[in-house]
């Protein structure tokens, strides 16, 4: 087996417009023997294995993204098919890549909060006598270090699809199951039990001046918001995978994981790419309420509040009136344009203009206007821009 932890961007062969990168194009043309791109080199190594009697293998993506095995397969298949079209490999190689009895691409769900290397952890290591623990910050603002600071809690669920056998990783905590169950565990985590709570804390952590998620959990109002998002609004419509109890999972998230002071994670990091996260982290729950005969979407309070909080976040001004740097987001310029003329203290807003944003299913997962949630979101947004301190005041109203 080969495992991958290369971040979601590592699998991408194209730019934001869907065009192949120059190195990718050159690899398509030059063939596997001189491949230079990352995925190109992986595909070239697989071609070597194909030539060695088509030996079976499992390519296991362990990156935190839905259906990660399919994403990896698509990237490898793209190279194989382009090489075939250019006469650089045989059709049998493409067939080998597509044969799950020869090459498998299992889905997996991994859950372990691993923030970037932190100076407080480095200081602890120095005190204990460790050497060379200084970390480096690259030009792209990524961090590299000789140590990793991560939480003790960890889940790794992998589809049991290994055509050449596998190590007994289940003896050290890895859960092997079928693809359907892997998908259910991932859905439980991403749409209900962790990621929505994380995003809620990220948005309001930035607005209320926090620099640590663990410090936010000391604030009883923010802790109640986390609990309301998870227990009250998410849990009733959760996808139960059967192998992990959803309520116990949330218990661990709000009681152990997020309050952990030794996990120096920041709301600013979690707030990155929020426009790409809202549809999955909140839109799916809204859809579940819409499709339910038991629950009414009009009963939701915390989720509309978080969405209103994101609009408030787009102003780039915290609850004390201080300007802050918004986290990177591929749609930041576009979405910020909807609030560019809004100031703290405004008594009226252009609801029609903001309604156009709230209708965007690519951001929210649903048309918030069509499902009659837009007015509630805009009412809460108006409350949060009324004055300095209004964010905390509105938060108190929602959770108490």
N, C-alpha and C positions, 0 to 999 in steps of 0.2 A: 504494500500500500504506500501511497504518497499522500502526505497531508499538506494542506495549504492554509496559511494565515498571512495573507498579503494585503488585507483591507479590500473593501468593495471596489475601489478604483483600480486595483491591480488586475482585475479581470477585463477591464474595458479596452477595446481595440479602437474605439472611435472617440472623436471630440464631442463637444456639446451639440454640434450640428449634425452628428451622425457620419462624419467623414473619417476614414481610416487615417491614422497617424502616418507620417512619412516612413518611420522605421518599420511599421507594420506592412506598408505597401512594398517596401524593399524586400522584406522577408518573404512575402507572397511570390515575388518575382525571382528571388535568388535561391530559394529552396531550403530544406531542413539542414543541410550540411554547414551552412554559414549563417543561420538565424541569429539575430542580435537582440530582438525584443524578448521580454520575459516569457510571455506565453508562447512565443515562437520557439524558444529554446526548450520549453517543456514539451511542446508538440514534436520537436525534433528528437528528443530523448525517447518519446513514445514510439516514434518511427523506428528507432534503433531496436526497441523491444519487439516491434512487429517483425522486423527482419530476423530476429532471433527466435524463429519458430512461433511467432504470434503468442508469446507468453502472456497469460492473463494478469491483470493488475486492477487495483481500486484507486481512483483519484478522489480523495476525501477533502472537500473544502470545509474548513472550520471557521470561516469568516461569518460574522454576524449579519446575515442577510437572508431573506426568504428564498427558499428553493435554490440554495447556493450550489448544489450539485448540477442543476440544469444550467446555471450561469457559467460554470466552469466547462461543462460539456459543450455549450454553444461556442465558447472561445476556441476550444481545441478543434472542434468540428470545422469552424471557419477556416482555420489554417489548413486542415486536411483537405477540405474541398477546394480551396484556392490552389493548393499545390497540385491537386489532381487536374484541375482545369488548365494549369500551366504545364502539364506533362512532367511534373517533377516527382510525383509519386504514383503508384498504381491505384486503380479503383479498389483493390483488395484492402489497401490501408484505410480508406474511408469506411469500408464495410467493417473492418476491425474496430475502428473507433466507435461505430454505431452498434456493435454487438455487446449487449450487457453481460453475456457469458464470457467475454474476453476483456472488455474495459468497462468498468462500472463507475458511476458518478453519484455516490450516495448523498442524500440530503442529510444535513445535520443541524442541530440547534445548540448553540453554545451560549452560556450565560455566566460571565464572570467579570465584574467591573474592574477594569484595569486602566486607571488614569495614567497620564504621562508622568515620567519620573519627577519626584517632588523633593525640594531642598530639605524639608524637615526629615524625610526618610534618609537622605544622604548624610545629614548631620548625625542621625542615630547610628548609622553604619560606621562613620568616622570615629565616634565615641567608643564603639565596640572593637576598634582596631582594624577595620577594613581599609584597604588602600585603593586609590584610583577610582573613587566613586563619583568624581565630577562628571556631570552630564553635558552634552553638547546640544545647542539649538541651531538647527539648519537655517538656510536662507528662506525656506518655506515654512518656518516656524514649527517644525516637527522636532521631537526630542529623541535623543539616543543616549543610552546609559548602560553601564555594566550591571545594573540592578533593575528589578521590576517591582513596583509596589502595587499589589493587587489584594482583593479581599479573599478571605478564607473560603467563603461560599462559592461553589462552582457546580455547574450542570453541563454535561455534554451528552446529548442524545443523538445517536447516529443510526441511520437506516442500515439494517443488516444485509448489505449487498456486497459481498466480497468474493469474487470469482476465484481467487487464489488463496483463500483462507485469510485469517487475521490473528493477531496476538490476542491473548485473553484479557483484553482491556476492561472487560466487565468486572474483573476481580479488583480493579482499582477505581471503581465508581462510574465508568462509562456505561451508559444505558443503550443497549442495542434493541431496536424494535423495527416495525414496518414503516414504510414511507408515510402512510396516512397518520400514524401516531406522531411521528416527527413533526409533521405539519401542524397537528393539533397543539402540541407543546409550544411550538413557535408562535402560533396564533394566540394562545393563552398568555404568553409572556408579553408579546408585542402590542396586543390590542387591549389588554386588561390589567395584568398583574404587576408589570414593572414599567414598561416604556411610557405609558400615559402619565404615571405618577412622576417619573423622571422629568418629562417635558413640562409638566405643571410646575414643578419645583424650579426648573431652569428658568422659565419665564419670570416667575415672581421672585426668584432669587436675584435676578438682574435688576428688577424694578425696585426691590427693597434693599439693595446694596450688599448682598451677601457674596462671599468669595469661596465658600465651602458648602457643599450639599449637607454635610454632617452638621454644620452650624444651623442651617435652616430647620433641621429636625428638632432643634432645641426650642424653636418658636412654636408655641402651642397652636397658633392659628394656621401656620403652614403645615404642621403635622396633621391637623384636622382636615385640611384641604387634601393632603395625600390620602388620608383614610376615606374621605368622601369620594374621591375619584376612583379609588380601588374597591373598597368594600360596598359602598352604597350604590354607585352607578355602574361599575364594571362587573362586579361579581354576579349580580342577578342574571346576566346574559353571557357569562363566560363560556368558552369552549373548554370542557373538561376532558383532558387527554387520557385520564384513567391511571396513568403511571406516576403523576405528580399531582397532589391535591392543591387546587387553586387557592383556597383560603389559607392553607398553611404556607403556601408560597408568598402570599401577600403579608402574612404575619411576619415572615422572615425579612421581607423587604423593608417594612416600616419599623420593625422592632429591632432588627439586627444589622441589616446591610447598609441602609442609607444613613443611620445615625453613627456609623463606625468612624471615629475620628482619625483612624489610621489609613483611611481611604481618602486622600486629599483631592477629591474630585470637585470640579467647579461647575456652577450653573452656566458659566460662560461657555464651557466646553460642550455641555449637553445642549445648549441653545443653538449650536451650529446646525445649519441646514434645516431649520424648523419647518420651513415651507414644504419640505420634502417628507416630513414626518407626520403632520397633522392628519392627513387622510387615513393613514393606517392606525395611528394611535388613538384617534377619537372618532373618525368617520365610520369605522367598522362598528363601534358601539352604538352610534346614532342609528345606523342601518338596522342593527339588531332590535333596537327599540321600535323602529318603524315597522318591522316585520313581525313583531310580537303581538299576541292576543292578550297578553298579561300585563305588559308594561307600556306606559304612555311616554312618548318622546317629550311631551310638554312637562313632565315631572323632572327632567334633567335640570340641574342647577350648576353643579361644579364644572361640567364640561363646557357649557356656554360661557361660564366665567373665565375659564382658561383660554378659550378662543378670543374673548374680549380682551383678556390680558395680553395676548399676542398682538392685537391691534395697538394696544397701549405701548407695548414694547417697541413697536416700529417707530414710535416718536423719538426713540433714542435718548429719553430723559427719564431719570428715576423718580421715585416718589418724593424726593426732597428738592427736585428741580435741577439736579445735577446731570449734565450730559454724560453719557457713557458710550463706549464703542460697541456697536452691535456685532454679534458673532457673524462669521462668514455664512453666506447663503446664496445659492445661484440665482435666486429670484428677488434678492433684497432690493435692488434698484427699482424693479417693477412694482413690487407690493408697497414699498415705502412711498411711492408717488401718490397713492390713495390717501395718505395722511399728511402730506407735506405742508398743507396750509393750516393744520390743526395745532393749536397751542394749549398749554395747561391754563385752565381758567375759562376756556370757551364755553359758552352756554348753549350754543347750537352747533350742529355738524351737518354736513351734506350727506344725509342718510341714503339718498339715491346713489351717490357716487360710491359710498362704502358698500352698498348693497350689490353693486357690480362685482366687487371683490368677493363678497360672501357667497355669490352664486358659483364661484369657480370650483368645480368638482375636482380638478387636478390638485388643488390645495387642501380642500376640506373633505374630500371623498364624497360629499353630497352637496346638493344645491341648498344652502341654508335658508334661502328665501323660500324655496318651494316647500321645504319641510316645516315652515313657520318657526324657525329658530333665529332668524336674522334680527328680528325686532328685540328679542331678549338679549342677544349679543350686543347690539348697538345701545340698548338701555344701560347695560353694565359698563360699556365703554364710556358713555357719557358721564356716568358716575365717577369713573376713575380719572377723568381729565378735569373734573370740576375744580380741583385745587391741589396744591401740594398736600400730601398725606391722604389723598382720596383713595389711593390703591389699597392701603392698609385698612381704611375705613370700610371699603366695599368688601374686602376679604373677610373682615370680621362679620359683616352682615350675612355673607354666604355660609360661613361655617358655624355661626352661633345661632 
